[in-house]
């Protein structure tokens, strides 16, 4: 018979050690309480004389209280461990959202603030979001002066990660930063998905824009206003409002015939527009941080987005039997209370029996 618990098998020694520590602390507490009770009794009379001076007194009557308390605690710890054995068919419903990531791949994403580059840090943040939202469908749209869908909405996160790693600032040929084009492409992706699935509206839909916000064409705010019926927009700002100097590659300098003054550019994080872009759609904005607190903030905000059940399957799983040890724990604790109320009756019975024996 298979037996499993809520914790992984490899963590069994750790949890057993913690359980033993709890039991040891409980035993210490019970013994300390018993010593205090004996000390109060000794303050009146010698403990060895108590059976002779106090009629009906018997220290053994209190022993079941200790055993019931310890057995109840053991059963309670087992209930927390959630033992599982025996198999049965159970319904398993999975909740999911559609998260369409719009990744800025313009030349400004090669700026080295933060290190190593803005684009590399953007990839890392998206990877972290994938880890925090394993049940959601993800899609990927790359944009610069144009926009293109790199990955349609999918549950295959391994494929998604591979495609994400292949995206560079050379993925698209038109240079610039056109968030408007990216939003239009997102609307097209949602429309196509609605035709296939039959699900329309903004329920369980999210657009996650990762950009330095330095828009060079289009009116993103106006386009975002039209996206209210499609999805909420969340934005992660990559970079620094103070800016970083980037140098256009030689092929771009030749292609665009840039002057010497135009070969370098100060790229700044345009937070004002990005915040307004997110707030107007009911979403949220976060600036990149060295740790993953920015992604966790976005994930927490995404939890407010209504999810939907995308599957309802029957699985042959082990049955959680936590109710059995929990019932045993409740029985022990109730028996302990019952025994406390019964102790005066036991003392009276002993007194009557001793009286008959003396007679």
Secondary structure, 3 states (H helix, E strand, C coil): CCCECCCCHHHHHHHHHHHHHHHHHHHHHHHHHHHHHHHHHHCCCCHHHHHHHCCCCCHHHHHHHHHHHHHHHHHHHHHHHCCEEEEEEEEEEEEECEEEEEEECCHHHHCCCCCCCHHHHHHHHHHHHHHHCCCCEEEEEEECCCEEEEEEEECCHHHHHHHHHHCCCCCCCCCCCCHHHHHHHHHHHHHHHHHHHCCCCCCCEEEEEEECCCCCCCCHHHHHHHHHHCCEEEEEECCCCCCEEEECCHHHHHHHCCCHHHCEEEECCCHHHHHHHHHCCCCCEEECCCCCHHHHHHHHHHCCCCCEEEEEEEEEEEEECHHHHHHHHHHHHHHHHHHHHHHHHHHHHHHHHHHHHHC
